[in-house]
Amino acid sequence: MSGFPFTIFSSMKYPFVALLLITTILCHSQTLTLELDGEQQGQVDRSLGLIVVHLANLDQYSDLSDYNEIEIGVDADTYRFDVVPTGLTYTQGYAVSTASTDYTLYFTELPLMSIQTREAIVDEPKVLGTLTYADDSLELTAYIGVELRGGSTLTVPKKTLDIEIWQDTLGEVSQDVQFGDLRSDDDWVLDALYNEPLRMRSFFAHQLWIDMHSLYFQDKEPNAKSGADVRYVELFLNGHYNGIYALSEQLDRKQMKLKSYKEGVRGELYKGITWGAPTYGQPPSYNNASREWAGYEMKYPKEDQATDWEAVFDFVDFVNNSSDEIFAEQIWSAFDYDNHLDYFIFLNVLRATDNTGKNIYLAKYNTDEPYFNVPWDLDGCLGTIWSGERENITDDILSNGLINRVIELNPNNYEETVSARWLGYRAGLLSTDNLLTNFQERFDYFTNNKIYEREALVYPNYGFEEESLTYMLGWVQNRMEYLDTYFRQLSSTEESQESRTLLLYPNPVNGSIHLKNHHLYLNKDFQIINDSGQIFLMGKIASDTIAIDTLSPGVYVLMLEGGQSRFVVE
């Protein structure tokens, strides 16, 4: 992709006739009647009195001074403008009415999507539905199978959906469709963005990762992507306006072009679904009768092909239990060096607390190739956590067992390399001006084009106000200043090795925390306090583990002689 924030609004095309203009002259007056070219272009929420229309060539109606009346046909009804505007724009809502009912009409520059089902949408199996879609280059009507997607998000009113496009009502034959610059495929995610106060954090994060990172085998697989690309859409669900969504590609073998199963396992793909092996804790034994092991779910090979945990078990075991000499010598043949560099920076720029392990895909292109990381589910970042609540922490480093050991042993001069890469990103993609401009422009677009106004009609839990943007911009500035200091010190020979490696994992944590280099602190006093200085636990370091099962969810600080580390209890 060419960059962000708004790649979906560039290179407009007009392959369709967007509307039919009929001008009649009655009693020396002119009436402009707008008839939509297809049902995909306009949707009505009768309970809200809301109409949303997508027209690619709205700018041709910037001057309506010749007309005394304007009316538009949507969903078999005709709506008359109460006041004739000087021109049509995306930045205004228009009062329109039928003979008996008043509505507010908005024109949207975003793609417009509608889903209709007869059955309730549930968390498996997919139920039959009909999809309509309209953007500047595509108008589509198709059968779909649709189901709910997610974990905690299943409890919120605006739910994430998984859709598969079908050629028939039974779903026996699927249909690939390409939406804009996204890949051509039959399987899509509609991310509700409900817990994001500004509806932009995870969208930005997904695009940032694709801009930052290319797969090491990209020359062999030019169509492979390092993550899931996204585009905004506005969605109507069963006749009700559901707001703005991120239409997302699936993270699967096809997305990364991993080698397919052929008389044996070649490409591998594992989804981190909870803490454990994904954060490189000690690996328990595995059972090849199960598709889940130690926090991972096996996504590829498929269940009907093979289930074999040996390879990923051996890798996690290697990270934990290999000698320092063997680890330093072999880690970058076992794990892709560039991917590790970029992911460490990406993780900490966002401070994506759920993505140290739980929300990571671990992938392998082919047998005897290195593993690499792919992020997913990036809603808890940039100063908020997964619930949308603020967590104004900017002065810590997120890590896991693999990151900790790499920093401890510094194989292949890792510390200076990642520090140099940080400086390179700070000169361009991750410059503070670039980041702040990105968020400000996106906020202004959503505000000026009344997208926040429409969103607030159905989801008033967030006000989408300037204060939320001010908080995020301030958080980003503080975070980048802290990371500048961290990466500068990381490559400094004056910084002691002990202070650089005072790290705990996993983070967030549930049950117990683990210390790297715990031998440096054996028999030394520790305290666990909150931000107000209240002491919750205290004692002496006796091993590499501190039990914290008595702590309530929240943010705490582990105080040790010579250092401190902040962590989150879920």
PyMOL commands that set and color helices and strands:
alter all, ss='L'
color gray80, all
select helices_A, chain A and resi 7-9+39-41+58-61+152-155+201-212+253-256+277-279+310-321+324-334+337-350+353-355+401-409+411-426+432-448+451-458+466-490+497-500+518-521
alter helices_A, ss='H'
color red, helices_A
select strands_A, chain A and resi 19-26+29-36+42-45+50-54+69-74+77-81+93-97+102-108+112-117+127-134+139-148+161-166+177-178+184-185+187-191+230-237+240-249+268-272+292-293+296-300+360-364+371-375+504-505+512-515+525-529+535-540+545-547+554-560+563-569
alter strands_A, ss='S'
color yellow, strands_A
deselect
rebuild
show_as cartoon
